Amino acid sequence: MIHDFTYLKPSSLKEALTMLEEHKDDCKVICGGQSLLIIMRQGLLVTDYLIDIKHIKELDYIQFDAKAGLKIGATTTHHTIETSDVIKKNYPVLVAMENKLASIQVRNWGTIGGNLAHGDPSGDPASVLIALKANIKVGNAKGGRTLTLEDFCVDFFETALEEGEIVLEVQVPTPEAKTGATYQKFNLLESDQGMVAAAAAVTLNGGGKCKDVRVVLGNAGPKPVRIKRVEELLRGKGYDEKLFAEAGKIASEDCEPVTDIHASEEHRRHLLGVLTKRMLKQAWEQAKG
């Protein structure tokens, strides 16, 4: 049963930030509510004020410029991202990720800002966006600031949002030439959250060797886990199946999965090693193509 609260529906970003400043001691922001309402129903969260920013048009947009990169407003739905032609052309891994995010009903209503602000390490977007070197813009009534998405993710259901702040925008740089990016999660049910996931982005130089690489694992710790030992291993190297196997082994060692009703820690480590090897190989082949 959900505790009584006062529902506030601002019509503009300015009004929303003013409300948030006024009630910052006892309020929560809802932007879709796919996860928040479940927590409230379970009695894990109680608030006196609920500020709904879902319908603020100022934050519902997708913009792309070859130099500035991609900008996605916080209230943009997963389905809008999934069906965006400009994202499909320039960031196909984001479309592939969204195609596998929960169900079509969730994607039709859930938003990118709400997903990231929730801070669930099993969520799909964060791992892919970190692999793509994304930043996130947040703000309150006094102004805004931008930080890397990697720094934004802090712990289980904890982000770097400060008092009175909300997510405003996701910013993704334009990928360099000869860059491939891939993502895959392992789940038992198609529309269920991933048991584990792996994202990889590989950039090659003119000689076909690794110029840059990022490997990020989902549901492998208290937040998306970037495997820097793998990145160091592959930089400057050429395509090598043995290196990919070694990368998978390192990934299985450098993560922090837990045992729960869905899988044991040991099984999750095995899956993460397999997915890391597979995603690196596919991303490398994309980059060559």
N, C-alpha and C positions, 0 to 999 in steps of 0.2 A: 504494500500500500504506500502510495507516495504522500509525503508530508505536504500540508497546505503551503502554497507559495503565491506570491504576486507575479503575474505574468506581464511583462513589458515588451512591447513591439515597436521599436523605433523605426522611423521612416527614412532616416538618413544616417550616414556614418557619424556625423557630428553629434546627432542626437544620441546615438548609441554610446559613444565615448563619454558624453556628459552623464548619461544614466549610470554607466559603469563607474565613473568617478564618484557619483553621489552615493551609490550603494556598494562600493567596493569591499566593505567589511563583511557583507553577507549576501553575495549574489553569484550566480553562475551564468555563463554565456552558452546559449544553445544555437547550433547552426546545422540543423538536420535532426540531431537527437538520436541517431541510430544506436549510439552507445550510452550516452548520458542518461536517457530515460530508463534504460535497463538498470543502471547503477542506482538511480533514485528509487525505482520500484523495489529493489532489493534492500533498501534502507541503508546503503553504504554511503550515501550522500544526502544531506539535508540542507536546503537553502531557503531563504525567505523571499528572494527575488530571482526570477529567471528572465534574462534579457535575450530575446530572439532576434538574431541578425540575419536569419536565413533569407529574408526578402529584400535586403538592402542591395539595390541594383548597382550601386557604385562599386561593389566588391564582386560583381558577377561578370567576368570578362576573360578572354584569352587574347593576348597581343603577342605578335612576333615581329622581330626585326633582325635581319641577318647579323648586324653588329651588336645590338643590345641583347639579343637572345629572346627567350620566352618569358612572358609574365602571365601568371594565372591568379585571378582574384580569389579571395578566401571562400566566397560563397558559390563558386563554380562547382557544379555537380560532377560526380565521377562520370556520368553518362555523357555530359557535354565534352569532357576531355576525351573520352573513349571514341566519340564520333567526330572529333575535330579534324578537318582535312589538313590544316597546317601542322598539327601535332603528328598526325600520321605520316606526313612527308618528312618532317625534320627530327622527330623524336619517336619513331615507331615502337620503341621499347615501352614507352608510357601507355600507348594504346594496347599493347599486348598485356601489360600488367593490369590495366583497368578491365579488360575483357574477362579476367579471372578473379576480379575482386567481388567476393560475395555473390549476391544474386542481382538480377536486373532491377528488382524492386528497390534494393538498397542503393544501387548505382544511380537510379533515377532521383533519389531524394538526398542521399548523403553527399557531403561537400568535402573538397580537398582540405580546406582550412579546419573544419571540424575533425577530420581524420588525424591530421598532424598534431593539433592541439590536444587531442585525447591522450597521445603518448603511449599507445599500445605497441609493444615491441613486435607483436605478431601482425601488425598492419602492413599492407602491401606497399603503399606509396613511398614511405620514408627511405627504405633500402635502395630503391631504384633512383630516387632523387639525389641521395647522397653519392651514389655511384656517378651521377651526371654532374656533380659539383654544384648542386643547387644551394641558393641562399633563401632565407625567409625574412620577410619584412613584418615587423610587429609594431604596435603603437598604442598610445593612450591619449587622454585629453591634452597632454602637454607636448606631444610630439611622437616621432617614430624612430626606429632604429632597425638596422639590418645585420643579421648574423648568419653564419653558415648553418645549414640544416643539421650538420653533424654536431655542432655545438648546441643547437636548439634542443636536441634529444638528450635528456639528462639521466633518467632512470625509469623504472616501471611506472607508467602512467604519470610521469613527471617531465616537464619541459622547462625551458629557460624563461618562460613568460613571467613577468614581474607583476606586481599588484596593479590592477587597472588596465592591463594590456590585453589586446586581442591580436590574433593573426590577421594580417591585411593582404599579404601577397606572397606567392612563391615565384622565385626567379631562377631560371635555368639558362646557363650560358649556351651559346651556339657551339655544337660539337666541332672539334677540329676535323680537317679532312682525314680520311683513312681511320675513322673511329667506328667501332662496333659496340653495341650495348645489348645485353640480354638479361632476362629475369625468368626464374622458374620457382614455383613453390610446390611443396609436396603436401597434399591433403587427401584424406580418405573420401570426402564428399566434395563434389565439384564446387558447390556454393559455400563451403565451410572455410573457416580461417585456416591459414597454412600451418602445418605442423612445424615446418622449417621452410626457409627460402634462401635463395642466393641471387645476387645481382652482380654483374661484371661489366666493366667498360674498358675497352682496349683501344689505344691509339698507336698506330704504326708509323715509323719514319719512312723515308723514301726507299730505304734498303730492305724494308719488310721486317725490321726488328722493332721490338716494343719500345715506344717512346714514352708512353705513360699508361698506367693501368690502375683501376680501382676494383676492389672486391668487397662487397658488403653483404653480410648475412642477416636474415630476419628471423625472429623468434629463437635467437641463439644466445641470448643474454638479456640484461635489463633494458637494453636499447639496441638499435641496429649496430652490429659489430663490424667495424672495418678491419680487414685482415692485412695489416701493413707488412708483415713478414712475407706474404705472398707477393705483394706489390714490389718489394725490394728484390725478391727472387727473380721476377720476370723482366724488370726494366733492363733494356739493352740486349735482351736475348731474342733469338729467333724462334719460330714455331717448333715445338718439341713436345711430343706426347709424354716423355718422361718428366719434363718440367711440370706439365699439367697434373700428372699423378702426384708429384711431390707437393704441388700447390694444394691439392685436395687433402693430402695428409696433414699439412700445416694448418689448414682451415679447421679440420676436425679437432686439432689440438688447441687452437687459440680462441675457441668460442666458449660460452658459458651456458649451455642449454640445461634445462631442468627436467626432472622426471615428474610426470603427471599421469592422469588417467588415459591420455592419448598415446604416450610413448615414453620410453625410458631415456635417460640421458645418453646412454651408450648408443641406442638406436638413432637418436637425433644426431649425434656426432658422425655416425656412419653416413647418414643421409646428407649432411652438410658437406662432407668430403666429396661424395659423389656429385652433388649439384655444383659445387665449386669447380671441379674438373670439367664438367659438362658445359657450364656457362662460359668459362674461359675459352674453351675450344671453339664454341659457337661465336663468341664475340670476336675472337681473332679471325675466324673465317669471314665474318661480316666485314671486318676492317680491311681484309685483303680484297674483298669484292668491290 
